[in-house]
Amino acid sequence: MKPLFAQGPSLTARLVLAVVAALTLVFVDHRYQRLDSVRASLSVVVYPLYYIAGLPDTLMREVQGRLADEEVLRREKAELQQENLLLKVRLQRFAALEAENDRLRGLLGSSSKLGERVLVAELLAVDLDPYRHQVVVDKGSKAGVFVGQPVLDARAVMGQVVRVAPLSAAVLLITDSEHLLPVQVLRNGLRAVAQGTGLVNRLELLHLPKKSDVRVDDRLVTSGLGGRFPAGYPVARVVAVRDEPGRPFLTVLAKPLARLDRAREVLLVWSLSPEKDHAELEVVGGPDAASEP
């Protein structure tokens, strides 16, 4: 009885046969290049398989590249945002420095126009309560500052020194209710006394007869009387002239030209006449107002 399935060559025989066939094909291809056309045809057939087999790796590399690019972009964006913020902060500082330079140029320009000896000082403290309008500057007796010394900003008269310490000085502003300043109308030379009202934007001219020639927008300058302030320094602009019934004098109000509530740098002025620099302080309150701190 024959077996149901005939047995073929053994596995070893098949392997040997395959190896011999492979070596034969390699030899023939290397020696005679007879399989180039076959290889080309097979490469066309096999290429899609290569492409499909390599597709996951290609996609993975592309995804990784995109993620890396996005991470780089995120870092660059964060760095640019920080740099932009830093530049904005620096720009703000530059703007402040530019404004400070403008103020200093204004002060230096004012000092050249004055023709007097001057010293630039910075404000250390400000006290603008209704009972006392004073500021403290960073120059004192070591810099030659003295009681009664005129103080200006780049625009006009601010006040005068009332107390001096070695490294600082207190300045009484012209708007203080105890400060009196001899002035005159620039237009016609009419003399008057300007007193502080306790308001940072108001002065009052005292004891002007009702027939006095004073008008709104008249400019007031120092008259030089009393020897404290040299004549001709700008002081204020007249903003109101009223003839009120029952009062013997005109009510004349003026607005200081100096920026009393905004100035950061001031000019301490020495007059050309030394004897004037050491005259007695002209403020209501007498010696107590000029006492040492």
C-alpha positions as a printed Julia matrix, in Angstrom:
293×3 Matrix{Float64}:
   0.0     0.0     0.0
   1.42    3.36   -1.1
   1.58    6.29    1.38
  -1.17    8.86    1.06
   1.26   11.78    0.56
   4.54   11.32   -1.24
   7.52   12.8     0.59
   9.69   15.31   -1.32
  13.36   16.07   -0.87
  14.53   16.53    2.67
  14.92   19.95    4.28
  18.69   19.71    4.13
  18.62   18.9     0.46
  16.38   21.85   -0.17
  18.72   24.16    1.75
  21.75   22.93   -0.17
  19.89   23.32   -3.44
  18.87   26.9    -2.52
  22.43   27.83   -1.53
  23.85   26.4    -4.75
  21.23   28.27   -6.79
  21.97   31.52   -4.96
  25.71   31.18   -5.45
  25.2    30.36   -9.09
  23.05   33.45   -9.6
  25.58   35.65   -7.76
  28.42   34.27   -9.89
  26.52   34.7   -13.14
  25.39   38.24  -12.17
  28.88   39.28  -11.13
  30.6    37.74  -14.12
  28.2    38.38  -16.95
  25.79   41.09  -15.62
  22.9    39.12  -17.01
  20.5    39.92  -14.18
  20.58   43.74  -14.35
  17.31   43.93  -16.2
  15.72   41.51  -13.78
  17.04   43.52  -10.81
  15.69   46.73  -12.29
  12.29   45.19  -12.82
  12.24   43.78   -9.31
  13.29   47.15   -7.81
  10.28   48.78   -9.4
   8.05   46.12   -7.93
   9.73   46.14   -4.52
  10.02   49.97   -4.14
   6.47   50.43   -2.79
   7.25   47.81   -0.17
  10.41   49.68    0.82
   8.47   52.93    0.96
   5.7    51.45    3.08
   8.21   49.75    5.38
  10.09   53.03    5.91
   6.99   55.19    6.21
   6.57   54.86   10.02
  10.19   55.86   10.58
   9.83   58.78    8.16
   6.66   59.96    9.85
   8.27   59.61   13.27
  11.28   61.71   12.22
   8.99   64.35   10.71
   6.85   64.53   13.84
   9.96   64.76   16.03
  11.33   67.48   13.78
   8.11   69.45   13.97
   7.97   69.09   17.75
  11.59   70.19   18.01
  10.89   73.17   15.75
   7.86   74.12   17.84
   9.93   73.88   21.03
  12.62   76.07   19.49
   9.99   78.55   18.37
   8.44   78.6    21.84
  11.83   79.26   23.44
  12.62   81.96   20.9
   9.21   83.54   21.47
   9.73   83.56   25.24
  13.21   85.05   24.81
  11.88   87.72   22.44
   9.06   88.57   24.85
  11.55   88.96   27.71
  13.84   91.04   25.51
  10.9    93.18   24.41
   9.87   93.77   28.04
  13.44   94.68   28.96
  13.67   97.09   26.04
  10.38   98.71   27.05
  11.63   99.17   30.61
  14.88  100.63   29.29
  12.93  102.88   26.95
  10.9   104.18   29.87
  14.12  104.85   31.77
  15.59  106.59   28.72
  12.47  108.75   28.5
  12.87  109.7    32.16
  16.55  110.46   31.61
  15.7   112.53   28.56
  13.16  114.53   30.55
  15.72  115.0    33.33
  18.29  116.18   30.8
  15.75  118.64   29.41
  15.13  119.99   32.92
  18.85  120.32   33.58
  19.38  122.05   30.24
  16.59  124.44   31.19
  18.24  125.14   34.53
  21.64  125.67   32.94
  20.06  127.92   30.35
  18.42  129.93   33.11
  21.69  130.22   35.0
  23.47  131.6    31.94
  20.74  134.19   31.52
  20.93  135.21   35.17
  24.57  136.19   35.01
  24.88  135.24   38.69
  26.7   132.5    40.55
  24.36  129.51   40.83
  24.34  125.95   42.15
  22.02  123.16   41.01
  20.37  121.22   43.85
  17.9   118.34   43.95
  14.78  118.1    46.11
  14.95  115.62   48.97
  11.54  116.25   50.55
   8.38  118.27   49.92
   5.93  119.66   52.48
   2.94  121.4    50.88
   0.38  121.33   53.68
  -1.85  124.43   54.05
   0.19  125.71   57.0
   3.69  125.37   55.61
   4.98  125.25   52.03
   8.56  124.04   52.24
  10.95  121.79   50.36
  14.31  120.35   51.39
  17.26  120.39   48.98
  20.45  118.33   49.0
  22.88  121.24   49.38
  23.8   122.86   52.69
  26.36  125.02   54.43
  29.23  122.87   53.14
  28.26  124.04   49.65
  28.03  127.66   50.79
  24.24  127.78   51.1
  23.02  130.48   53.49
  19.76  131.58   55.12
  17.8   133.95   52.91
  19.36  132.7    49.67
  17.08  133.01   46.6
  15.91  129.75   45.02
  14.59  129.43   41.45
  13.61  126.72   39.01
  14.08  126.93   35.24
  11.08  129.25   34.93
  10.84  131.62   37.87
  11.35  132.33   41.58
  10.44  129.46   43.92
  11.33  130.83   47.35
  14.26  131.36   49.69
  16.35  129.32   52.11
  15.11  129.53   55.73
  17.19  126.84   57.47
  20.6   125.43   56.68
  22.28  122.19   57.77
  25.7   120.97   56.63
  24.3   118.75   53.85
  20.78  120.1    53.28
  18.65  123.21   53.46
  14.96  124.03   53.89
  13.39  126.35   51.33
  10.25  128.39   52.07
   8.15  128.63   48.9
   6.62  131.9    47.75
   3.12  130.42   48.18
   3.6   129.91   51.93
   1.2   132.17   53.8
   4.12  133.71   55.74
   6.2   134.61   52.7
   6.32  138.19   51.39
   8.05  139.1    48.13
   8.52  142.63   46.7
   7.42  142.56   43.04
   6.57  144.94   40.23
   4.37  144.78   37.16
   6.64  144.24   34.18
   4.38  146.28   31.89
   4.49  149.55   33.83
   6.79  149.11   36.83
   3.96  149.27   39.4
   5.37  148.0    42.7
   3.55  145.71   45.13
   4.11  142.98   47.7
   3.13  139.4    46.82
   2.04  137.23   49.73
   1.53  133.48   49.71
  -2.02  132.24   50.18
  -1.34  128.68   51.34
  -2.4   127.42   47.9
   0.34  126.11   45.64
  -1.01  127.99   42.62
  -1.94  131.37   44.14
  -0.32  134.58   45.32
  -2.07  137.77   46.42
  -0.87  141.34   45.88
  -1.31  143.38   49.05
  -2.56  146.94   49.52
  -3.02  147.99   45.91
  -5.23  151.09   45.61
  -8.37  150.64   43.55
  -7.07  152.95   40.82
  -3.9   150.91   40.35
  -3.04  150.01   36.75
  -2.9   146.23   36.97
  -4.54  143.82   34.54
  -5.15  140.12   34.05
  -2.13  138.48   32.31
   0.3   141.11   33.6
   3.67  139.57   34.4
   5.17  140.12   37.84
   8.93  140.21   38.42
  11.07  140.83   41.47
  11.52  144.54   42.15
  14.88  144.22   43.92
  13.64  146.2    46.93
  14.88  144.9    50.27
  18.07  143.46   48.78
  16.97  139.83   48.96
  16.1   139.03   45.34
  17.9   140.81   42.49
  15.49  142.78   40.29
  13.92  141.26   37.21
  13.41  137.61   38.2
  10.06  136.25   36.87
   7.57  135.55   39.65
   3.93  135.18   38.57
   1.13  136.04   36.15
  -1.95  138.0    37.24
  -5.07  135.85   36.91
  -7.73  137.95   38.66
  -8.34  141.63   39.43
 -11.46  142.39   41.46
 -12.85  145.61   42.93
 -14.91  144.21   45.79
 -17.4   146.5    47.58
 -16.47  147.3    51.16
 -12.76  146.68   50.68
 -10.3   149.59   50.52
  -7.91  147.82   48.13
  -8.1   145.76   44.96
  -8.14  141.99   45.23
  -5.38  140.87   42.87
  -4.5   137.18   42.53
  -1.55  135.78   40.6
  -0.35  132.33   39.57
   3.33  131.5    40.18
   5.33  130.8    37.04
   7.61  128.33   38.83
   6.48  124.71   38.91
   6.33  124.54   42.67
   4.6   121.16   42.83
   6.62  119.46   40.07
  10.19  120.74   40.16
  12.88  118.18   40.98
  15.95  120.37   40.5
  16.37  123.98   41.62
  18.92  126.77   41.34
  20.48  128.33   44.42
  21.53  131.86   43.48
  24.32  134.08   44.8
  23.89  137.73   43.88
  26.83  139.69   42.53
  26.78  141.92   45.63
  28.05  139.92   48.66
  26.47  142.3    51.15
  23.05  141.46   49.73
  23.6   137.76   50.19
  23.78  138.12   53.95
  20.89  140.53   54.55
  18.21  139.61   57.06
  15.48  137.17   56.0
  12.31  138.91   54.8
   9.49  136.64   55.9
   6.73  137.26   58.33
   7.64  135.48   61.51
  11.01  137.18   61.98
  14.06  135.37   63.42
  12.15  132.2    64.31
  11.62  131.44   60.62
  15.34  131.58   59.92
  16.57  129.48   62.84
  18.97  126.6    62.28
  17.4   123.13   62.03
